Amino acid sequence: MSSAPPPSSQPSPSAEAQPALRRSLGVVDGVAIAASSTAATTSIAIGMGTIASIVGLQAPALLLLAFLPVLGIATAYARLNRSEPNCGNGYVWVGKSLGPWPGFLTGWVTVVGSLIFCAYTSAIMGSVVLILANKAGLHTLAGIGLDPTSTGVSTAVGLVILLALAALTVTGMRAATRFQFSLLIFEYTVLLGFCGWALVTGDHAVSLSWFNPFEITDGTAFAQGMVLAVFFFWGWDAAFSVNEETRSPGDAARGGLIALFAMLGLFLFASVAFQREMSLAELVRNGPQALPYLGEKLAAEPWATLPLIALMFSAVASVQATLIPTARGLLAMGRDRTMGPLWTRVHSRYGTPALGTLVVTTIAAVIALLAVAIPKLSDMLLAAVNAIGLVVALYYGLTALACAVRFRSALREGAREALLAVGVPTVSALVLLSLGGYLGYSYLTMSDHFELNPDNGWFMFSLPAAIVLTGLGMAAYAKYVRRSPYFTTGRGTDAESLTLPMDRTAV
């Protein structure tokens, strides 16, 4: 661990007076949180059709290609985590190595991206519930049409589930991770079963062109496809956000890396299976409903409903797994007074940032309600996934650069150490930042007016741009109004400065 920070960067007295988070998690819990947050079934269900509409049948190629910089980012996270375990991770590491402004921006875009994810995944949960209701013969309720393609109705149903998940998350990490495991086992069993059957019985021959990224000749389509592929993997870093509830810092890194490699295998397996069973036209036509369509194509009822239930479980698990690191990231920011004191409050009984979790849930619900302005659910999903993909590329890139800067002394320690500590993180960061920059430029130049439509470049650019601009505004407020010591020292609260008692209920 790093040495204790200077007095100016210590937690505020109000933060110190709060109960500490409890160290009760191990590497298996980290895998559960990372895998649930990555949400393989949800990504596959809504992503395979979406990515096919952009790059055709080259999804396997892009997933393989995107994995390489993401793996480089993961090694940077692991190295930084060994040096300084902290639930604020990128916000703390970037602030110390690159400066407080990019550090705060890293924390901010991570939080906002997670809030958007919770918002649109709530709509997915609601949509699945409505599809199940339709299958049961229920198409209207109290005069309201139960249309699963409607953003408004899907969001209303999903928000009820979101509130229940927030309540479960508040009651403690052990209960949450046990719940995650039960959901993961079911959804992966169903996913592997149906994709395995599609792989065996599909009519479309596997082609090497599926694994050739040079088949994509349009630069904008390639960049957007890569950003979407990076989004597929997003979530493995959730394991690094519960450092202060994990028995050993190395457990967080091992949990995140194990989940990342497992997700690569699942994504490649599913992408090939989908393309074995469905034509490009079928993938594009079904879009975010590709997994339920696969179930209906391969099996009769009631078996055809199993992929829907798996999608529901995946969405539930991913929302809960996203609430966990988001509240803890804000806890780290609240300690440094870059955010308000309410984020530092830890529940005396459950040992979790309970109030912060509830506020995060409320904000996600408000964002979900605002998204109702985009009436078609598939359009809302594409816009949200694009915005998250761009901000994920930004904060991953900044964190990897922070690793290269912090461990630049490795350049004098031999070629292997220099490559792992500096070379790989730098190349990975430049790849992701360049992709994001190129895609943003393409959006700005593809339209001459603004409208709420995912085909409109200005609209697609405006969402991530708004996230970044509001982040800079919040950073200015934290520096000049809150007078946060973070902007003087560039150092976030060090986990070593906190007394973290063992959880008596730990297993």
SULBELHU-V134331 format. One record per residue. N is the residue number from 1. RES is the residue in one small letter. PSI is psi in whole degrees, 0 to 359 (NA if undefined). NEAR is the number of other ideal C-beta (glycine too) atoms within 8 Angstrom. Layout:
N;RES;PSI;NEAR  N;RES;PSI;NEAR
//
This chain:
1;m;159;9  2;s;165;7  3;s;162;4  4;a;143;5  5;p;163;11  6;p;162;7  7;p;326;4  8;s;342;7  9;s;10;13  10;q;158;10  11;p;153;11  12;s;157;9  13;p;323;6  14;s;324;8  15;a;321;12  16;e;331;8  17;a;347;5  18;q;153;9  19;p;150;6  20;a;158;11  21;l;153;13  22;r;133;12  23;r;94;13  24;s;1;12  25;l;148;13  26;g;190;9  27;v;325;10  28;v;320;7  29;d;321;14  30;g;320;18  31;v;317;13  32;a;315;13  33;i;314;17  34;a;315;19  35;a;320;13  36;s;319;16  37;s;324;14  38;t;328;16  39;a;64;14  40;a;315;14  41;t;319;15  42;t;315;13  43;s;317;12  44;i;316;15  45;a;314;15  46;i;344;14  47;g;328;12  48;m;315;15  49;g;322;15  50;t;314;14  51;i;330;13  52;a;326;13  53;s;344;8  54;i;315;9  55;v;11;12  56;g;227;7  57;l;18;10  58;q;20;14  59;a;314;15  60;p;321;12  61;a;315;13  62;l;324;17  63;l;319;14  64;l;316;11  65;l;318;10  66;a;332;13  67;f;328;10  68;l;306;9  69;p;328;14  70;v;321;14  71;l;321;10  72;g;321;14  73;i;319;16  74;a;321;13  75;t;326;11  76;a;316;16  77;y;315;15  78;a;318;11  79;r;316;13  80;l;322;14  81;n;325;14  82;r;324;9  83;s;323;9  84;e;84;12  85;p;131;11  86;n;135;14  87;c;346;14  88;g;351;14  89;n;256;16  90;g;322;15  91;y;319;16  92;v;313;16  93;w;316;16  94;v;321;15  95;g;321;17  96;k;324;12  97;s;323;10  98;l;345;10  99;g;158;7  100;p;328;12  101;w;306;9  102;p;331;11  103;g;312;19  104;f;318;18  105;l;322;15  106;t;312;16  107;g;320;15  108;w;310;13  109;v;331;14  110;t;314;14  111;v;311;11  112;v;319;12  113;g;320;14  114;s;321;13  115;l;317;13  116;i;320;12  117;f;313;13  118;c;322;18  119;a;309;14  120;y;333;14  121;t;332;15  122;s;319;17  123;a;323;17  124;i;315;16  125;m;315;16  126;g;319;16  127;s;318;13  128;v;318;13  129;v;319;12  130;l;322;14  131;i;317;11  132;l;321;12  133;a;317;10  134;n;319;11  135;k;329;9  136;a;1;6  137;g;5;5  138;l;111;8  139;h;343;7  140;t;153;8  141;l;120;6  142;a;38;4  143;g;2;4  144;i;128;7  145;g;129;7  146;l;74;12  147;d;114;7  148;p;347;12  149;t;355;8  150;s;125;10  151;t;318;13  152;g;307;8  153;v;318;14  154;s;319;16  155;t;318;15  156;a;316;9  157;v;318;12  158;g;328;17  159;l;329;13  160;v;316;8  161;i;321;14  162;l;317;16  163;l;320;10  164;a;321;8  165;l;322;13  166;a;319;13  167;a;319;8  168;l;321;11  169;t;324;13  170;v;330;12  171;t;354;9  172;g;152;10  173;m;324;14  174;r;317;13  175;a;321;9  176;a;315;13  177;t;327;12  178;r;318;8  179;f;320;11  180;q;316;15  181;f;316;9  182;s;321;8  183;l;317;13  184;l;317;12  185;i;316;8  186;f;310;11  187;e;322;14  188;y;326;11  189;t;314;8  190;v;315;13  191;l;312;15  192;l;323;10  193;g;310;9  194;f;319;15  195;c;323;13  196;g;318;9  197;w;319;9  198;a;323;14  199;l;325;11  200;v;319;6  201;t;352;7  202;g;149;10  203;d;344;4  204;h;123;9  205;a;141;3  206;v;133;7  207;s;140;6  208;l;338;5  209;s;336;8  210;w;335;14  211;f;15;7  212;n;103;9  213;p;342;9  214;f;352;4  215;e;343;9  216;i;109;13  217;t;345;3  218;d;122;6  219;g;318;7  220;t;318;10  221;a;320;10  222;f;313;12  223;a;316;12  224;q;321;12  225;g;320;15  226;m;318;12  227;v;319;15  228;l;322;16  229;a;321;14  230;v;320;17  231;f;323;13  232;f;316;12  233;f;345;15  234;w;133;11  235;g;337;13  236;w;332;16  237;d;355;14  238;a;331;17  239;a;332;15  240;f;352;13  241;s;359;12  242;v;32;18  243;n;321;14  244;e;358;14  245;e;11;12  246;t;138;15  247;r;323;8  248;s;136;6  249;p;327;11  250;g;335;8  251;d;323;13  252;a;315;15  253;a;316;14  254;r;319;10  255;g;315;17  256;g;317;18  257;l;320;11  258;i;315;11  259;a;322;15  260;l;313;15  261;f;324;8  262;a;320;10  263;m;322;14  264;l;313;12  265;g;316;8  266;l;316;13  267;f;316;14  268;l;317;11  269;f;312;11  270;a;319;13  271;s;319;14  272;v;319;12  273;a;316;14  274;f;316;15  275;q;340;15  276;r;323;11  277;e;329;13  278;m;144;13  279;s;168;6  280;l;319;9  281;a;320;6  282;e;317;9  283;l;314;15  284;v;318;10  285;r;322;7  286;n;338;11  287;g;235;11  288;p;358;12  289;q;19;9  290;a;321;15  291;l;312;14  292;p;323;12  293;y;320;11  294;l;318;15  295;g;316;15  296;e;328;8  297;k;328;7  298;l;338;11  299;a;157;9  300;a;166;4  301;e;148;7  302;p;358;5  303;w;329;8  304;a;343;11  305;t;343;11  306;l;316;13  307;p;327;15  308;l;316;14  309;i;321;11  310;a;319;14  311;l;319;16  312;m;314;12  313;f;321;12  314;s;316;15  315;a;317;14  316;v;313;12  317;a;319;15  318;s;323;16  319;v;314;16  320;q;319;15  321;a;339;16  322;t;324;15  323;l;324;14  324;i;302;17  325;p;333;16  326;t;312;14  327;a;326;15  328;r;328;15  329;g;319;17  330;l;331;14  331;l;315;16  332;a;320;16  333;m;324;15  334;g;325;16  335;r;325;12  336;d;5;13  337;r;22;13  338;t;340;13  339;m;172;8  340;g;166;5  341;p;341;10  342;l;334;9  343;w;346;15  344;t;358;14  345;r;122;11  346;v;132;13  347;h;131;12  348;s;332;4  349;r;314;4  350;y;344;8  351;g;30;13  352;t;156;14  353;p;74;15  354;a;311;11  355;l;317;10  356;g;320;14  357;t;318;15  358;l;323;10  359;v;318;10  360;v;316;16  361;t;318;14  362;t;316;8  363;i;318;9  364;a;321;13  365;a;320;13  366;v;316;8  367;i;318;12  368;a;320;17  369;l;323;9  370;l;327;7  371;a;347;14  372;v;343;10  373;a;338;6  374;i;101;10  375;p;330;8  376;k;124;8  377;l;318;13  378;s;324;9  379;d;319;11  380;m;319;13  381;l;317;14  382;l;317;10  383;a;318;13  384;a;316;14  385;v;320;14  386;n;314;15  387;a;316;14  388;i;318;13  389;g;318;13  390;l;318;13  391;v;330;15  392;v;316;12  393;a;323;14  394;l;309;16  395;y;331;14  396;y;316;15  397;g;316;15  398;l;321;15  399;t;320;18  400;a;320;16  401;l;323;14  402;a;322;16  403;c;314;17  404;a;321;14  405;v;315;9  406;r;323;11  407;f;30;11  408;r;340;8  409;s;343;6  410;a;344;11  411;l;339;7  412;r;5;5  413;e;17;7  414;g;159;5  415;a;317;5  416;r;312;6  417;e;321;9  418;a;320;13  419;l;314;9  420;l;320;11  421;a;330;12  422;v;309;14  423;g;306;9  424;v;312;11  425;p;321;17  426;t;312;11  427;v;316;10  428;s;317;18  429;a;314;18  430;l;324;9  431;v;310;9  432;l;317;16  433;l;322;11  434;s;319;8  435;l;312;13  436;g;317;13  437;g;317;8  438;y;318;11  439;l;320;13  440;g;317;12  441;y;319;8  442;s;319;13  443;y;319;12  444;l;330;9  445;t;358;6  446;m;348;7  447;s;158;9  448;d;10;2  449;h;173;6  450;f;136;7  451;e;156;6  452;l;80;6  453;n;133;7  454;p;351;9  455;d;355;3  456;n;118;12  457;g;319;11  458;w;320;11  459;f;315;14  460;m;328;12  461;f;328;11  462;s;327;9  463;l;304;12  464;p;327;13  465;a;320;9  466;a;323;8  467;i;315;14  468;v;315;12  469;l;318;8  470;t;328;10  471;g;318;13  472;l;323;10  473;g;318;8  474;m;325;10  475;a;317;15  476;a;320;8  477;y;317;9  478;a;323;15  479;k;312;11  480;y;337;6  481;v;306;6  482;r;339;8  483;r;50;7  484;s;135;11  485;p;341;11  486;y;324;17  487;f;356;12  488;t;318;7  489;t;335;10  490;g;12;10  491;r;123;11  492;g;171;16  493;t;131;16  494;d;131;14  495;a;332;13  496;e;342;7  497;s;356;9  498;l;146;9  499;t;117;4  500;l;97;10  501;p;151;7  502;m;142;8  503;d;124;11  504;r;340;4  505;t;5;7  506;a;146;10  507;v;NA;4
//
